[in-house]
């Protein structure tokens, strides 16, 4: 990966449900710090009212709107694998995408991308059959829609093989394994914002990240991801922005980022 003067920042948003919030940070405080929002559609988190609010916040802040489909697992927050045929899982994805798209239409915000959530993202990323079914469906629904995911995931490879636009992402608040995938965690502890910021800046400058085994591996991406439910997410987002600004890297919408490639 070559040095990029501009980078997108994405965050999983709207994952509260009714009166309950998983994280302590309000999305209203995070939205001005990002350029792409991955909005939950009710299966792993979120509900119609939170979805509507997330879309309105995205519009007010000029943030790209993304659908964030997950397993139908509110109790486990979509971080548990549910065994089902690929066709059934893809139908669940389409259902959730439709919800985000329609709320977007209601407020005049186009759907920019789709990014799978949690265990569904990891499972589809490792399953060529599910990944191909997902990519074929996106091609049929809207072939100009960005597919967001990690460079090593089968979903991204399947989308690229079909000529679909992709956004590869780097995970600021997750550890990396030697295979270039993130290390799955159901619970994440608070992180030092400055340390996370330097991790992100190094990845942007050098295209490298240190794995849990202490080795450096190459990473390629156009967007930085952090999670709103990570403890201290607001401070972490500010730490990322500060490090990027220090390094002369502009946070910009994904279309501007891709135009510099």
N, C-alpha and C positions, 0 to 999 in steps of 0.2 A: 504494500500500500504506500502510495506517495503522500507527502504532506498535503493537507487540505486547508485552504484559507477559510473555508466555511464549513459548518457542521449543523445538522438538525439535532434537536433534543426531543425525545418522546417519553411519555409517562402514562402509566395505566391509571385511569381516572373513573370517577362515578361508581366506585365499587361498594358504596354504602347500600344498605337495604332497609327501607322503612326508617325507623328511628335509630337503627344501628349503624355504626361506622367502624370499619376494621382498624383504620389508622386514626391518629390524633390530628393530622394536618388537614385543614380544609382545602378542597380543590381550588377554591377561589384565590387562595394565596399562592398555589403552585402554578396555576394556569399562565400567569404573566412571564414565568421563567422558562416555558417550553415553547416548541414550535409545532409539535404534533401530539395529539391526545388520543389514547386508545381507550374508548369508552365501553364499559361493561353494559351488556344488554339483558341482564336478568337471570342468566343461567348459573354463573358462579358468584355473581354479585350484581348490584344495581337493581333498579326497578323503574317503572315509567316516569315517576317524578324526578328521580335522580338523573335519569337519562336526559330528560328535557332540560334540566338545569345544566348538565354538562355541555350540551349542545349550545345553549345560550352563552355559557361562559367561553366556549371555544370561539364563537362568533365575535363576542365583545373584545377578545384578545387577539384576533386574527390568527388563531391556531388551527392547523389542519385537522380535520375530523377523521378518526379511524374507528372501525368496528373492532371490538375485542371479544370474540366468541370463545366460550370455554365449555367444559363439561357441565352437564346439568347436575350440579353438586354444590348447592348453597351451603350445606353444613360443613363441607370440607374445603370451601372456597376454591373449588376447581383444581385442587392440588392432589387429587387422588385419581388414579386411572380408572375409567369405566369401560369395561369390555363391551363392545358393540361393533356390528359390521360397519365398514367404511361408508356405505351408502347412508346408513342411519346417522352417523356422525356428521357427514357432509350436510345432510338435511337440517341438523341442529345448527350448523354454522350458517347456512342460508337464512334460517329463521331469525337468528340473532342479527345478522347483517341487515335484514329487512327492517328490523326495529330501529336500528341506528340510522339507517338511510331515511326512513320516513320522518323521524324527528328532525333530521337535518333538512329535509325538504320543507318541513313546517317553518323552519327559521331561516331558510335560504342559505344553508350551508351544504356544499356538496361533499359527498363521501370521498375522502382522499385515499384511504388505504384500509387494509384488513390485516390484523395481527392476532394470531391465535394466542390463547391464554394458558399459562400454567402447565399442568400435566398434559393437556391436549396438544399444546405447542411442542412439548418434548416428544410425545408419542408420535405425532404426525411427522416430526422432524427425523424420526428414526425408522419410519414405516413407509417404504416406497409406494405401496399400494394406496394407503390413505393419502399420502402426499400427492400422488398422481390424480386421484379422484378430486381432491381439493382444488388443484391447479386447473383441471379440466372444467370444473364448475365455475371458477372465477373467470376463465376465458369465455364461458357461455354467458355469464351474467353481465360482465363489464370488463373487457380485455384491457382497458386503460387504467384500471384500478391497481394501485401499488400493493404488492404482497410484501409484508414486512417480516423479517426473521433473521436468524443467524446464517452466516455464509456456509456453515457445515451442514445445515438442515436439509433434509430431502424435500421439504416444501419449497424452499428457495430454489433448489436445483430443478425441481419439476416446473416451477414457474418460469425460470430462465430458459428451460428447454422448449417451452411453448411461446417464448418471445414476450412474456408478460413483464411489465416493469416491476422491479424489486427495490426494496430498501433494506440493505443489510445493517444490522445493529450491533452495537457494542454495549455490554452490560456493565454499568458503572458499579452497581451494588451487588454483584454476584461474583463468586470465584470461578476461575476457569480450570478445566481439566486439561491433560496433555493432548486430548483429541480435538481441542478447540471448542468444545461444548461447555456450557455452564454446569456447575455442580449443583444439582437439585437440592433445595432446602425448603422445608415447610415453615421454618421460622428463621428470621434474620435478625441479628443483633444490631444495635446502634453502631455507626461507623464514624470515624473522624472525617469531617468534611474536607479538610485540607489534604488528607491522604487520598481520599477518593478523587479529589480534583487533580492531583498529580498523576494518579493512575490514568485518568481520562486524557490528560494533556500528553502524557507519554505515548498513549495509543494513537492519538491524533498526529503527533509529530513523527513517531518512529514506526507505527504499525505493529507494536509489540505489547504483550501483556505477560506478566509472570504467573505461571500456573501454581496450583496448590503443592506441586512437587518441586517448585523452585526453579523451573526451567522457563526460558522465554520462548513464546510461540508467536507467529505472525497472525494478525487479525486484519480483516478488511471490512470496512463499514462506511455508511453514510449518515448514520444516526446513532446518538447515544441514548441508552435507556436507563431510567431509574424508576423505582416503584413508589407510589404514593403511600403504600402501607409499610414501607421500611421505616423503622423508628428514626426520628430526626430527619425525615425526607426534605423538609423545607430548608434546613441548614445545609444538607447535602447538596441540594439543587443550587443554593447560593455559592457553595464551595466549588462546584463544577463550573458555574458561570464565571466566578472570579479567576479560576485557574486558566480557563480558555481566554479570557480577556487579557490576562497577564502574558499569555503566549501569543497574542495577536491573532487568535482564531475567532472569527465572527460566528455567532449563533444565528442561523438563518432558516427560512422555510426550505423544505426538501427540494422544491423545484430550483431554487437558487443554488443549493448545494450541488445538485446534479449538473447544473449548467457550467460548473467550474471543472468538471471532470474531463 
